[in-house]
Amino acid sequence: MTIDCKNISKEIDSKTKKIVENLGFSPKLVAVTSNPDPSTVTYLNSMKKKAAKLGIEFDVMEGANMEDLVKAISKLASDDGVHGLFLTHPLPEGIDEFELTMRIPPEKDVEGRTPFNLGMLVYGKELFPPCTAEAAVRIMEHTTELKGKKVTVIGRSVTVGKPISIMLLKKGRDATVTVCHSRTKDIKSITLDSEVVVVAVGRAKFLKLDMIKEGTIVIDIGINVVDGKLVGDADPEIEEVASVTPVPGGVGRVTTSILMEHVAKAAERLSKR
Ligand SMILES: NC(=O)c1ccc[n+]([C@@H]2O[C@H](COP(=O)([O-])OP(=O)(O)OC[C@H]3O[C@@H](n4cnc5c(N)ncnc54)[C@H](OP(=O)(O)O)[C@@H]3O)[C@@H](O)[C@H]2O)c1
C-alpha cells in the first residue's frame, strides 16, 4: 500500500498560506549557491514555483568562491527583509560547508542545519528541525501511533538519520529506536523485528521484501536515479506487505512543504521582535 503524502503536504501548505496571509507581507527565502549542477537548478526552479503559490518571495544568490559566499551569507543574515536562507547541496570542492553553515543565524536557518537547531533537538525543542527529518516524523505520526513502537532508522547522517532518531525519542513521541549504518551486522534481523522502518541509505532496492514483516510502515527517504527514473531505497515489491511512502511524491514533497512552513514561521517570529 502507498502512504498518501499528497494530503499531508496539502495540509501543511494551507496552514502556511494562512500564516502568510496574516503577516500582511511576503516572507522572503534566499538560496545561496555556487556553480549549481543541473539537479540543483531543477530543485531551485521547483522551489521557486512552490514559494510563489504560497505567497513567499524566493531569490537565489550565487558566489564563485568561499569569500563570495561568506559575504553573501553575512549580508543576508543582517538583512531584515530576509526571513530564511539555506545553502544548496552539493557545493563545489574547496567550499567549507560547515564554516558557511555556522554563519547562518539560527532564527533564519529554515533548513535546520546549524549546530544550534540540531542541538535544540537533543533538548526536545524543535525550532527548525532539518526539513527531511521533520517530514519523515510527521508522515509517521500521520500514519501510526508512535508511542512504544519499535522503529528502525537505517542511515546516520547529520541531517537525516541522526535527527530522525533523536526526534523519535522525544518524550511524548516515545518510540523505541534502533539506528543502523554501514557497519551494522545483520540489519535484516533488526528490520524484521520492527513495526516502522525508515530507510535513508541512498541505494535503490536496499530494503527488500524478505527484510520486513507484514504490516510494516516504511518511510523511504532515498532518492536514486535508475534508468533515468527517480526511485527510493525500498524495493517496490515490499508494497505487497507494507505501507510505503512513494518516491517521488513522498518524503520529498512533504520536505518542501515543511521548508516553506519554516519560512513563514521564521517571518512571523522575526516580525514580532
Ligand atoms: N527526500 C528528501 O527530501 C531527501 C533529503 C535528503 C536526502 N535524501 C536522500 O536520502 C538518502 C540518504 O541521504 P543522506 O544525506 O542521509 O546520505 P548519506 O549522508 O550518504 O548517509 C547515508 C547513510 O546510509 C548508511 N549506509 C550506507 N550503506 C549502507 C549499508 N550497506 N547498510 C546500512 N547503512 C548504509 C551510511 O552509513 P555510514 O554512516 O556508516 O557511512 C550513512 O549513515 C539519499 O538517497 C539522499 O538523496 C532525500
The ligand as an SDF file (V2000), in Angstrom:
LIG
                    3D

 48 52  0  0  0  0  0  0  0  0999 V2000
   13.5100   13.0490    0.2030 N   0  0  0  0  0  0  0  0  0  0  0  0
   14.2910   14.0550    0.6170 C   0  0  0  0  0  0  0  0  0  0  0  0
   13.8300   15.1690    0.8250 O   0  0  0  0  0  0  0  0  0  0  0  0
   15.7410   13.7820    0.8790 C   0  0  0  0  0  0  0  0  0  0  0  0
   16.5160   14.7020    1.5930 C   0  0  0  0  0  0  0  0  0  0  0  0
   17.8410   14.3760    1.9090 C   0  0  0  0  0  0  0  0  0  0  0  0
   18.3810   13.1810    1.4330 C   0  0  0  0  0  0  0  0  0  0  0  0
   17.6030   12.3540    0.6780 N   0  0  0  0  0  0  0  0  0  0  0  0
   18.1190   11.0730    0.1670 C   0  0  0  0  0  0  0  0  0  0  0  0
   18.2070   10.1600    1.2630 O   0  0  0  0  0  0  0  0  0  0  0  0
   19.3260    9.2920    1.0890 C   0  0  0  0  0  0  0  0  0  0  0  0
   20.2220    9.4210    2.2930 C   0  0  0  0  0  0  0  0  0  0  0  0
   20.6780   10.7660    2.3860 O   0  0  0  0  0  0  0  0  0  0  0  0
   21.7890   11.1920    3.4300 P   0  0  0  0  0  0  0  0  0  0  0  0
   22.0890   12.6250    3.1870 O   0  0  0  0  0  0  0  0  0  0  0  0
   21.3790   10.7420    4.7850 O   0  0  0  0  0  0  0  0  0  0  0  0
   23.0040   10.2850    2.8860 O   0  0  0  0  0  0  0  0  0  0  0  0
   24.4350    9.9610    3.4860 P   0  0  0  0  0  0  0  0  0  0  0  0
   24.9630   11.1090    4.2430 O   0  0  0  0  0  0  0  0  0  0  0  0
   25.2080    9.3860    2.3540 O   0  0  0  0  0  0  0  0  0  0  0  0
   24.1420    8.7970    4.5560 O   0  0  0  0  0  0  0  0  0  0  0  0
   23.8080    7.5160    4.1390 C   0  0  0  0  0  0  0  0  0  0  0  0
   23.7320    6.6230    5.3500 C   0  0  0  0  0  0  0  0  0  0  0  0
   23.4690    5.2860    4.8820 O   0  0  0  0  0  0  0  0  0  0  0  0
   24.3520    4.4040    5.5460 C   0  0  0  0  0  0  0  0  0  0  0  0
   24.6510    3.2650    4.6880 N   0  0  0  0  0  0  0  0  0  0  0  0
   25.3250    3.2550    3.5190 C   0  0  0  0  0  0  0  0  0  0  0  0
   25.4330    1.9750    3.0510 N   0  0  0  0  0  0  0  0  0  0  0  0
   24.8100    1.1970    3.9510 C   0  0  0  0  0  0  0  0  0  0  0  0
   24.5950   -0.1810    4.0550 C   0  0  0  0  0  0  0  0  0  0  0  0
   25.0310   -1.0350    3.1160 N   0  0  0  0  0  0  0  0  0  0  0  0
   23.9200   -0.6560    5.1150 N   0  0  0  0  0  0  0  0  0  0  0  0
   23.4610    0.1800    6.0590 C   0  0  0  0  0  0  0  0  0  0  0  0
   23.6370    1.5120    6.0330 N   0  0  0  0  0  0  0  0  0  0  0  0
   24.3150    2.0030    4.9850 C   0  0  0  0  0  0  0  0  0  0  0  0
   25.6150    5.1940    5.8230 C   0  0  0  0  0  0  0  0  0  0  0  0
   26.3130    4.5760    6.8720 O   0  0  0  0  0  0  0  0  0  0  0  0
   27.7330    5.1520    7.4260 P   0  0  0  0  0  0  0  0  0  0  0  0
   27.3750    6.3500    8.2570 O   0  0  0  0  0  0  0  0  0  0  0  0
   28.2710    4.0290    8.2080 O   0  0  0  0  0  0  0  0  0  0  0  0
   28.5360    5.5140    6.2190 O   0  0  0  0  0  0  0  0  0  0  0  0
   25.0310    6.5630    6.1560 C   0  0  0  0  0  0  0  0  0  0  0  0
   24.7610    6.6690    7.5320 O   0  0  0  0  0  0  0  0  0  0  0  0
   19.9540    9.7120   -0.2440 C   0  0  0  0  0  0  0  0  0  0  0  0
   19.4270    8.9130   -1.2620 O   0  0  0  0  0  0  0  0  0  0  0  0
   19.5070   11.1520   -0.4140 C   0  0  0  0  0  0  0  0  0  0  0  0
   19.4420   11.5280   -1.7790 O   0  0  0  0  0  0  0  0  0  0  0  0
   16.3010   12.6220    0.4180 C   0  0  0  0  0  0  0  0  0  0  0  0
  1  2  1  0
  2  3  2  0
  2  4  1  0
  4  5  1  0
  4 48  2  0
  5  6  2  0
  6  7  1  0
  7  8  2  0
  8  9  1  0
  8 48  1  0
  9 10  1  0
  9 46  1  0
 10 11  1  0
 11 12  1  0
 11 44  1  0
 12 13  1  0
 13 14  1  0
 14 15  2  0
 14 16  1  0
 14 17  1  0
 17 18  1  0
 18 19  2  0
 18 20  1  0
 18 21  1  0
 21 22  1  0
 22 23  1  0
 23 24  1  0
 23 42  1  0
 24 25  1  0
 25 26  1  0
 25 36  1  0
 26 27  1  0
 26 35  1  0
 27 28  2  0
 28 29  1  0
 29 30  1  0
 29 35  2  0
 30 31  1  0
 30 32  2  0
 32 33  1  0
 33 34  2  0
 34 35  1  0
 36 37  1  0
 36 42  1  0
 37 38  1  0
 38 39  2  0
 38 40  1  0
 38 41  1  0
 42 43  1  0
 44 45  1  0
 44 46  1  0
 46 47  1  0
M  CHG  2   8   1  16  -1
M  END
$$$$
